[in-house]
Amino acid sequence: MHILHVVGARPNLMKVAPVMRALKHHSEIKQTLIHTGQHYDTNMSDVFFQQLEIPAPDVNLGVGSGSHARQTAEIMIRFEPVVLERKPDIVLVYGDVNSTVAAALVCSKLLVQVGHVEAGLRSRDRTMPEEVNRMVTDQLADLLFTPSADGDENLEREGIPSRKIHRVGNVMIDSLVRLLPAAMEKKLNGLPDRYVLVTLHRPANVDDDVTLKGILECLLELNSQLKVVFPVHPRTRQRIADSGFDASQLDLREPLPYIEFLALQRRATVVVTDSGGIQEETTYLKVPCLTLRNNTERPVTVTMGTNVLVGQDGARLRSELSKVLHGKQKQGAVPPLWDGHAGQRIAEILSGL
Ligand code: UD1
């Protein structure tokens, strides 16, 4: 059997790594890896291949940045001949980025089976581009690998037959479990014992000047009590520069490699973020997480984990931060099947087909 994996953006890489690793133990399965080139900076892509020990892509489509329509269309145009030439039996797509939906659309028209890893997540907020990508990909997929029970329920509600749904757990946590020992060895030079770790890149937070300035003002205020460490996504760096806001008091860094970021997360007093994956990682690490969104496609991080949704409300962010700083943070538990073996469960299912 020939399995072709498609990745494009940073959060795909922690997900593909454990699946490829687990499939290596099944000698009857041939694997091919295609990188769409959605993310192309060394520190958004290459360094993750090295640290997660992902084999070099067989093909890089080199699509780069663009509007959603242009990026998605360009991936489809460049991916179609690859599928026609390589004739995979199954194409695996990951998460909810533009590369995910583009590849799923191409395959479904070519009648090639699609497996979606991290299926069934729903924020019920269609203003998020990722929500559209999730819904479309799940409708097209033949095999849906979900991380938690809410995923199964969402899919069944949308009419997906239960025989297609496989609850396997969280593949991103597989990568975390494997590389946590390496992260624990990292020295955090020059950082105090207590600090806040921030990431920010959602269009809803960074593309609107007033919202972005409001968040940055809050962070500057917080920084006078507790050091704010902020690895900045390229989109956000550009928006901060465009807004003219002086954020130089904050410890702004380049996007970090996986192990270095994990080391920072593990030791953080609190994480403030709008990322999807970081809500999950902090839940696993039992580090308090304040999410700058009004909804989440990962509700289990709120119901079971350490995640609190604070929206874009500065007052709410201040009050939740103050709870954490006074030791009154939410306690959490690790959701079922977030155990480091999700990739193996996917490999077992695929090899049994
Ligand atoms: C994408 C995903 C988002 C994910 C995020 C993680 C979609 C719809 N969004 O958002 O779900 O959480 O990745 O990082 O797929 N840029 C660079 N270098 C790069 C990549 C991007 O400078 O290597 C800049 C470009 O100016 C680009 C902008 O970042 O226009 C946004 O990149 P894009 O891939 O469009 O979306 P992300 O915001 O990264």
Boltz pocket constraint, residues with backbone or C-beta under 6 A from the ligand:
constraints:
  - pocket:
      binder: B
      contacts: [[A, 9], [A, 10], [A, 11], [A, 38], [A, 39], [A, 40], [A, 41], [A, 44], [A, 65], [A, 66], [A, 96], [A, 97], [A, 98], [A, 99], [A, 129], [A, 130], [A, 201], [A, 233], [A, 234], [A, 235], [A, 275], [A, 276]]
      max_distance: 6.0
